[in-house]
Amino acid sequence: MTKNRSHYNKKHKGLARRLRNDGTGGEAILWNGVLRASQFHGYQFNRQFCIDDYIVDFISRKLKLIVEVDGYSHNFKYEEDRLRDEKLKKLGYTTVRFGDKEIRNDLDNVIRVLESYLQE
């Protein structure tokens, strides 16, 4: 039996495509300025990637790193986000979360935090 190492779930593909087109301002800044086209230290990131039962904002499968951009609504989803992050951790992924405002106002620090997850 072959193990699905990326845990890709194509049943959410249509929704993921729509989310790519309707992302937040913080997502656009992070994608266009940092993660797109392997510009982050040569690591490939995918945007709005279907993994297990979720669609994550950004993922580097090589780094096993998921980057989530949380807007205002996440202030009320703490427990839901915690359970989601736990489940993704069981799949071997680390999730790092940034607020939309944090990306807009302090992108340099966001980049430093992401760099701390690079493999030696």
RAPEVEN-V784768 format. One record per backbone hydrogen bond with DSSP energy under -0.5 kcal/mol. NH is the residue of the N-H (numbers start at 1). CO is the residue of the C=O. If there is no record, write none. Layout:
nh:co
NH:CO
NH:CO
//
This chain:
nh:co
5:3
7:4
9:50
12:9
13:10
16:12
17:13
18:14
19:15
20:16
21:17
22:18
23:20
28:24
29:25
30:26
31:27
32:28
33:29
34:30
35:30
36:31
38:35
39:36
40:43
41:39
42:38
43:40
45:35
46:59
48:57
49:56
51:49
51:54
52:7
54:51
56:49
58:67
59:46
60:65
61:59
64:60
65:60
66:94
67:58
68:66
68:96
70:68
70:98
71:69
74:71
75:72
76:73
77:74
81:77
82:78
83:79
84:80
85:81
86:82
87:83
88:84
89:85
90:86
91:87
92:89
93:88
94:64
96:66
98:68
100:70
103:99
104:100
105:101
106:102
109:106
110:106
111:107
112:108
113:109
114:110
115:111
116:112
116:113
117:114
118:115
//
